[in-house]
């Protein structure tokens, strides 16, 4: 059995219709030790 915990609000960045916004959020997430939703929001909106 596989399972994964997804933080609340994460689907907004990873499932959006704007691929550039999703890419910015993903790049920001890859630099994090712990997921920071506010930082992901800022990175996604930086474009």
Backbone torsions as a table, in degrees:
resi	resn	phi	psi	omega
1	UNK	NA	134.6	176.2
2	UNK	-114.7	146.3	175.2
3	UNK	-152.0	160.5	-177.4
4	UNK	-146.2	136.0	177.0
5	UNK	-92.9	127.1	-179.5
6	UNK	-118.2	121.3	-179.9
7	UNK	-61.1	146.6	178.1
8	UNK	-60.1	132.8	-179.9
9	UNK	96.7	-13.6	-177.0
10	UNK	-66.1	-34.4	-178.3
11	UNK	-64.7	-24.3	178.2
12	UNK	-62.3	-35.6	-177.3
13	UNK	-89.8	-34.5	-173.4
14	UNK	-91.5	-16.8	-177.0
15	UNK	-117.3	17.8	-176.2
16	UNK	-76.3	171.7	-178.4
17	UNK	-90.0	-6.8	-179.7
18	UNK	-101.6	104.4	-176.7
19	UNK	-63.9	-31.4	179.4
20	UNK	-67.9	-39.5	178.4
21	UNK	-65.4	-42.7	177.9
22	UNK	-62.1	-41.6	179.9
23	UNK	-63.7	-41.9	178.2
24	UNK	-61.9	-42.3	179.2
25	UNK	-65.7	-41.3	179.5
26	UNK	-63.5	-44.6	179.1
27	UNK	-60.5	-41.4	178.1
28	UNK	-65.3	-40.8	-178.4
29	UNK	-64.3	-36.9	-178.4
30	UNK	-65.5	-18.4	179.1
31	UNK	-89.8	-6.9	-173.1
32	UNK	-92.8	142.8	170.5
33	UNK	-83.7	-41.2	174.3
34	UNK	-121.7	140.4	-177.3
35	UNK	-71.7	125.8	179.7
36	UNK	-115.9	104.4	-175.6
37	UNK	-61.7	-39.3	179.2
38	UNK	-62.8	-40.1	178.3
39	UNK	-68.3	-36.6	176.6
40	UNK	-65.0	-41.0	178.2
41	UNK	-61.1	-45.1	-179.8
42	UNK	-63.6	-42.4	179.9
43	UNK	-66.5	-42.2	-179.2
44	UNK	-64.6	-37.3	-178.3
45	UNK	-84.9	-4.5	-175.8
46	UNK	-71.9	-11.9	-176.0
47	UNK	-80.4	NA	NA
